[in-house]
Amino acid sequence: MNYDCCVLANTGVEADEIAVKIAFKWAYNKKFVEPNKARIILAWDNFWGRTIAASGSSNDPDRYFNYGPYGFNCTLIDYNNSEQLENLLKLDPNIAAFMIEPI
């Protein structure tokens, strides 16, 4: 078969995983965050899958208990709290991204 083009795509948890990788790479290469210091901000009670990174960013024991260790640097904040988000962005130079997936 001959194809003129190919579309590569990620969906579900794979899309979130690649978003985290892109955010970290940007933080290290463009923002010049020290190696292994970049952090992602997420909201409490998040759920974006059952990979190690997704489980490690959860505050639900059913999703993270006995599945670690985790190496994913993240900070959880209250959902819909823009003041908390703004304060973190001002105070922590290692923030690579704010990831939220409201349902």
Residue, then its C-alpha position, 0 to 999 in steps of 0.5 A: m500500500n502507498y499512502d500520501c500521508c500518515v497521522l500519528a496521534n495519542t489519546g486518553v492517558e497517552a495524550d496526557e503523558i506526552a503533554v507532561k513530557i513536552a512541558f518538562k522538556w520545555a521547562y528544561n530547555k527554554k525556562f532553564v529549570e535545573p535538572n529534575k526540578a520541574r513541577i506540574i500543577l494539577a487539581w486535587d481529585n484529578f483522574w487522567g488514567r492509571t499509568i505510573a505518572a497519573s497514579g502518582s499525581s492522584n490524591d485518591p489512595d485507590r489510585y496510588f497506594n501500593y503502586g509506587p514509587y513515583g518520580f513525577n514532580c507535581t503539586l496539587i491545588d484546589y480546583n477552581n482556586s485561581e489565587q492559589l494557582e497564581n501564588l504558586l506560579k509567582l513563587d515557584p520558578n520550577i513550574a513547567a505547566f498547569m494541567i487540568e482536565p475538568i469533567 
